[in-house]
């Protein structure tokens, strides 16, 4: 109604004034204008790597025999004394045809090349004659014939092995002289029970093996007599 003039605005109440003040404070504080940042989920705790099972411990092998009764140093000492007590002899290896023989080196005076011989009448077929060895008369026999085998062929390898014992000498014509080797008593088998080959002859002392071929050991004393 124009008679009443323009409407008069209602006076703000105390609640309105309080609300306005709170809104003003919220607008003035920047913390209220930011959204809360999402909280990252905690990283999963890594599981510990599985531990490898320890390697099985092998039990030490229990000593046996002599080692079980003696301390290690005592056993080693006894083995060393046993090896030292084994008697070893040196042998001259030679060959007649395809068979290998050996003579104890202590009975061998020397090895010489074949020389012209003076034949003897009325002697055994193995006796070839006598030779002059620096003024010494030495009878020479064919070892192959003497052992019941074939005669020794004369070639560049033929040698005469001179034996000597108690002042007596004898020359043995052989196909070849090879080398000198050492043998222990355990390596020598008696001729009557040798596993390599059984031989029954007093000229043989035994049998030994070097490599793949048996070697017959000759008795120089019986050869000289």
C-alpha positions, 0 to 999 in steps of 0.5 A: 500500500503506497500509504504505508511507504517502502517496507522496512528490513527486519533487524538481524538477530543475534543468531544471524550475526553469529553465523555471519561471523563464523562464515567470515572466519572460515573464509579468512582461514585457508585451511578450511578451503582445502580438501583433505589429502587422501592418506596413502595406504601403508606399504606392505611389509616385505616377507623375509626370504626363505633361508636355505637349509644348511648342507648336511654334514658328512660324518668323518669316516672312522679309521679302520685297521691299524689307524683305528688303534694308533694315532695318525703320526704313529701309523705314518711312522710304522708305514714308513718303517715298513717301506724302508724295511722292504729289501730292494734289489737291482736287476739287469734286464735282457732279452733272448729272442722274444723272452725277457730275462733279468740278472741280479746286477751285483753278479754282472761285471760288465756288458761288452760288444761281441768279439771273435771267439776261439772255439773249443772242442768237445764242449756243449752246444751252448759253448761258443768259445772263449774271448780275451777280455783285457788279458782275461780268458772268459768262456762265452755261451749262447744263453738261448741254447743254454735255456733250451730255446733258439740260438741268439741271432747276431745283429746290432743289438747283440751283447755279451753279459759278463758274470763274475762271482768269487773269481769265476767269470762267464760270458752270456751272448744275448739278443739285447740288453734293455735297462736296469730295474729295481724289484722288492721281495714282494714283486718276486714270485718263486718259480714253483708257484708263480701265477704268471708262468710255472717254471721248474729249473734251478737256473730260474730264481723267480718271476716278476712282471714289468708292464704286460710281459713276465720277466724270468729272473735268472740265478747267476750262481747256477749259470756260473757253475 
